[in-house]
Amino acid sequence: MSPFPGVPTEQPPDSDPGAPQPPASAWVAGTETAVDRLRPKPAATGDNFLTKALQNRYLGWAALGIAIIAPFVDGSSFAIGVMTNALIFVMLAVGLNIVVGYCGLLDLGFAAFYAIGAYVSGSVAKLLEWPILATIPLVLAAAIVAGVVIGGPTLRLRSDYLAIVTLGFGEIIRITANNITVTSPTQMPIISGPSGIYGIPSLSFGGLDLGPVSNPLGSYFATLLIVAIGVLIASRLGRGKLGRAWRFIREDEDAAEAMGIHTYTVKLAAYIAGAMFGGVAGILWAAKQTAVSPTDFQFLYSALILMAVVLGGMGSIPGVILGAIVISALPDLLTGAGAWRYVIFGVLLIVVMIFRPQGLWPHRAVERVRRRLRSRSGPYDAEPPGSARPPVVAP
């Protein structure tokens, strides 16, 4: 007899019908359960080593070690300046990756939050004579307010319509910065319209000057510390419950909403998180340059940040970091080519996108379920070694 009613067991032609049948547990162990189908299939032999190397948990620490050693390899002021600019660009790309890579929202005005961070930190630090690091809470608050004001009414749009609205927002911020003039009660100019803000204090901590001119190495390491913390936060956000909700919306917003995800709130959270990263990058830029102007935040900069995310691999933190470094540092490294450096830069980008359309370091959408399945394993998903799976005949 079959161990389950209505499901007969196939018998060999010469078998004795009166022989004892295998127990139900053996029948269940021999079938492919839903848990078995969830188990990841073993990777191909040729891809196994590369996959393990790219997913190694210590790879981030290795990258941080390289960043620490790099200024000692080439300690010239030009090289340290290029590396500091690359770190600031990494912060911008990681922030935009939350919006574009995680949540799938096309944002063409991300430089607006960059400008808000630079202008708020520079004006407050100059007006109140604060250390520029003390302006971080005010910049974060301003970025949150800007994200809510702009994202609130516009995130119900999708695709090209959202891209056009964000592009307009970026231009509004730039034009406003170009026409605003603010003076202190003592008639000292704070914001001078097209001239922007000058005389911004550089980074300092505990009386230690970390200015890019007086202490370029200290400025580099202070920027590296802040950017490393930002990358860690973005990585943890992507792996958490909110990050999974972002990915569900990116893949299919209607299906995510049908499964109970409040898509509007989750998208707004992604927009606000990206705005905060852009604001912090603006602080770092203002502290490094000690002067900002509206020309620093043109649409081209938003396009370059988006290019870094796409080039590295949308949704991949290591890929976005690599793409940001390439986009930021490559034009400076091609200065020997003179006027042809941007032509070479553009050709290299086209070649990369032709042969690597998924990005330099794409995101591998593989859920790590082995540990979860092992913790949930019971008698019905345990398969004895060498046990054969008998065929199941449909009723």
DARA-V621690 format. One record per residue. RES is the residue in one letter. PSI is psi in degrees with one decimal (none if undefined). BURIAL is b if it has 16 or more other C-alpha atoms within 10 Angstrom, else e. Layout:
((RES | PSI | BURIAL) (RES | PSI | BURIAL))
This chain:
((M | 155.9 | e) (S | 140.8 | e) (P | -18.5 | b) (F | 136.1 | e) (P | 135.3 | e) (G | -2.8 | e) (V | 96.7 | e) (P | 153.7 | e) (T | 131.5 | b) (E | 132.0 | e) (Q | 145.4 | e) (P | 156.6 | e) (P | -36.4 | e) (D | 14.0 | e) (S | 155.5 | e) (D | 121.5 | e) (P | -23.3 | e) (G | -1.6 | e) (A | 150.8 | e) (P | 138.5 | e) (Q | 154.9 | e) (P | 151.2 | e) (P | 164.2 | e) (A | -34.2 | e) (S | -37.1 | e) (A | -36.4 | b) (W | -42.3 | b) (V | -40.2 | b) (A | -26.4 | b) (G | -10.8 | b) (T | 162.5 | b) (E | 109.3 | e) (T | 172.1 | e) (A | -33.8 | e) (V | -36.5 | e) (D | -39.7 | e) (R | -23.4 | e) (L | -19.4 | e) (R | 133.5 | e) (P | 138.3 | e) (K | 146.5 | e) (P | 140.7 | e) (A | 160.3 | e) (A | 152.5 | e) (T | -39.3 | e) (G | -24.7 | e) (D | -7.5 | e) (N | -46.8 | e) (F | -45.0 | e) (L | -39.9 | e) (T | -45.5 | e) (K | -37.4 | e) (A | -40.4 | e) (L | -22.7 | e) (Q | 12.8 | e) (N | 133.7 | e) (R | -18.0 | e) (Y | 4.0 | e) (L | -36.1 | e) (G | -40.2 | b) (W | -35.8 | e) (A | -41.1 | e) (A | -40.2 | e) (L | -38.7 | e) (G | -40.0 | e) (I | -41.4 | e) (A | -32.9 | b) (I | -38.1 | e) (I | -27.4 | e) (A | -45.6 | e) (P | -18.7 | b) (F | -18.3 | e) (V | -44.4 | e) (D | 100.7 | e) (G | 18.2 | e) (S | 154.5 | e) (S | -35.1 | e) (F | -46.1 | e) (A | -42.2 | b) (I | -37.2 | b) (G | -41.8 | b) (V | -42.3 | b) (M | -36.5 | b) (T | -42.7 | b) (N | -37.6 | b) (A | -38.3 | b) (L | -42.4 | b) (I | -39.0 | b) (F | -33.3 | b) (V | -42.3 | b) (M | -42.1 | b) (L | -44.7 | b) (A | -37.9 | b) (V | -38.5 | b) (G | -43.8 | b) (L | -28.0 | b) (N | -31.0 | b) (I | -40.9 | b) (V | -48.1 | b) (V | -49.1 | b) (G | -46.5 | b) (Y | -51.1 | b) (C | -15.0 | b) (G | 25.6 | b) (L | 124.8 | b) (L | 111.4 | b) (D | 117.0 | b) (L | 10.6 | b) (G | 33.9 | b) (F | -24.2 | b) (A | -16.1 | b) (A | -43.2 | b) (F | -33.2 | b) (Y | -44.6 | b) (A | -39.2 | b) (I | -43.8 | b) (G | -43.4 | b) (A | -43.4 | b) (Y | -41.8 | b) (V | -46.5 | b) (S | -42.9 | b) (G | -43.6 | b) (S | -41.7 | b) (V | -43.8 | b) (A | -36.3 | b) (K | -38.5 | b) (L | -45.6 | b) (L | -2.8 | e) (E | 46.3 | e) (W | 154.8 | e) (P | 143.0 | b) (I | -26.4 | b) (L | -23.3 | b) (A | -12.4 | e) (T | -0.2 | b) (I | -47.2 | b) (P | -39.8 | e) (L | -38.4 | e) (V | -41.9 | b) (L | -41.6 | b) (A | -42.3 | e) (A | -38.1 | b) (A | -39.1 | b) (I | -44.9 | b) (V | -44.0 | e) (A | -39.4 | b) (G | -39.9 | b) (V | -44.0 | b) (V | -41.3 | e) (I | -43.1 | b) (G | -28.8 | b) (G | -57.3 | e) (P | -11.2 | e) (T | -20.0 | b) (L | -2.8 | b) (R | -11.1 | e) (L | 164.3 | e) (R | 161.7 | e) (S | -129.4 | e) (D | -32.6 | e) (Y | -41.0 | e) (L | -38.6 | b) (A | -40.9 | b) (I | -40.7 | e) (V | -43.9 | b) (T | -34.8 | b) (L | -43.1 | b) (G | -37.3 | b) (F | -42.3 | b) (G | -39.5 | b) (E | -33.8 | b) (I | -44.8 | e) (I | -42.9 | b) (R | -43.5 | b) (I | -37.8 | b) (T | -45.0 | e) (A | -29.9 | b) (N | -20.8 | b) (N | -2.8 | e) (I | 142.9 | e) (T | 127.0 | b) (V | 134.6 | e) (T | 155.2 | e) (S | 168.4 | e) (P | -24.1 | e) (T | 15.9 | e) (Q | 24.2 | e) (M | 128.2 | e) (P | 130.5 | b) (I | -54.9 | b) (I | 124.3 | b) (S | 45.7 | b) (G | -124.9 | b) (P | -25.1 | b) (S | -14.5 | b) (G | -140.9 | b) (I | 132.2 | b) (Y | 161.8 | b) (G | 28.4 | b) (I | 134.1 | b) (P | 145.4 | b) (S | 179.2 | b) (L | 141.3 | b) (S | 150.6 | b) (F | 119.9 | e) (G | 35.6 | e) (G | -4.9 | e) (L | 122.2 | e) (D | 124.1 | b) (L | 34.5 | b) (G | 151.8 | b) (P | -19.1 | b) (V | -49.1 | e) (S | -33.0 | e) (N | 72.4 | e) (P | -34.1 | b) (L | -40.7 | b) (G | -39.1 | b) (S | -40.0 | b) (Y | -47.2 | b) (F | -33.7 | b) (A | -42.7 | b) (T | -40.4 | b) (L | -40.8 | b) (L | -46.2 | e) (I | -41.4 | b) (V | -38.6 | b) (A | -40.2 | b) (I | -41.6 | e) (G | -41.5 | b) (V | -40.7 | b) (L | -43.6 | e) (I | -44.9 | e) (A | -37.7 | b) (S | -42.4 | b) (R | -35.4 | e) (L | -41.3 | b) (G | -26.7 | b) (R | -8.0 | e) (G | -172.6 | e) (K | -40.6 | e) (L | -38.1 | b) (G | -38.5 | b) (R | -38.4 | e) (A | -39.1 | b) (W | -44.1 | b) (R | -37.1 | b) (F | -42.1 | b) (I | -39.0 | b) (R | -40.3 | b) (E | -45.3 | e) (D | 102.3 | e) (E | -38.4 | b) (D | -42.2 | e) (A | -38.9 | e) (A | -41.4 | b) (E | -35.9 | e) (A | -27.5 | e) (M | 3.7 | e) (G | 4.8 | e) (I | 128.5 | b) (H | 91.3 | e) (T | -37.1 | b) (Y | -45.5 | e) (T | -40.4 | e) (V | -40.0 | b) (K | -38.4 | b) (L | -36.4 | b) (A | -39.7 | b) (A | -41.0 | b) (Y | -41.8 | b) (I | -41.4 | b) (A | -43.4 | b) (G | -37.2 | b) (A | -38.4 | b) (M | -41.1 | b) (F | -41.2 | b) (G | -38.0 | b) (G | -42.3 | b) (V | -38.1 | b) (A | -35.6 | b) (G | -37.0 | b) (I | -46.6 | b) (L | -38.7 | b) (W | -43.7 | b) (A | -39.2 | b) (A | -34.0 | b) (K | -43.7 | b) (Q | -22.7 | b) (T | 13.0 | b) (A | 139.1 | b) (V | 154.2 | b) (S | 162.6 | b) (P | -24.3 | b) (T | -15.0 | e) (D | -10.4 | b) (F | 41.9 | b) (Q | 171.4 | b) (F | -30.7 | b) (L | -34.7 | e) (Y | -39.9 | b) (S | -39.6 | b) (A | -38.8 | e) (L | -38.7 | b) (I | -44.6 | b) (L | -36.8 | b) (M | -38.3 | b) (A | -40.0 | b) (V | -44.6 | b) (V | -41.0 | b) (L | -41.3 | b) (G | -35.7 | b) (G | 108.9 | b) (M | 131.8 | b) (G | -5.3 | b) (S | 114.7 | b) (I | -48.7 | b) (P | -39.1 | b) (G | -39.9 | b) (V | -39.6 | b) (I | -45.5 | b) (L | -43.0 | b) (G | -38.6 | b) (A | -40.6 | b) (I | -41.8 | b) (V | -48.5 | b) (I | -36.7 | b) (S | -43.3 | b) (A | -26.4 | b) (L | -44.3 | b) (P | -34.7 | b) (D | -33.0 | e) (L | -16.8 | e) (L | 20.9 | e) (T | -25.4 | e) (G | -18.5 | e) (A | -3.6 | e) (G | -131.8 | e) (A | -13.6 | e) (W | -1.0 | e) (R | -36.6 | b) (Y | -28.4 | b) (V | -46.3 | e) (I | -41.4 | e) (F | -45.7 | e) (G | -40.4 | e) (V | -42.1 | e) (L | -39.8 | e) (L | -41.4 | e) (I | -42.9 | e) (V | -43.0 | e) (V | -43.8 | e) (M | -22.8 | b) (I | -45.6 | e) (F | -18.3 | e) (R | 68.3 | e) (P | -23.2 | e) (Q | -5.4 | b) (G | 163.9 | b) (L | -36.2 | b) (W | 78.2 | b) (P | 159.8 | b) (H | 131.3 | b) (R | 108.9 | e) (A | 71.4 | e) (V | 119.7 | e) (E | 134.3 | e) (R | 98.3 | e) (V | -5.7 | e) (R | -46.1 | e) (R | -38.0 | e) (R | -42.4 | e) (L | -36.4 | e) (R | -37.5 | e) (S | -24.6 | e) (R | 0.1 | e) (S | 140.9 | e) (G | -166.2 | e) (P | -19.3 | e) (Y | -15.8 | b) (D | 16.0 | b) (A | 129.5 | e) (E | 115.0 | b) (P | 144.6 | e) (P | 133.3 | e) (G | 3.3 | e) (S | 136.6 | e) (A | 149.4 | e) (R | 108.8 | e) (P | 148.8 | e) (P | 147.8 | e) (V | 124.5 | e) (V | 129.0 | e) (A | 145.8 | e) (P | none | e))
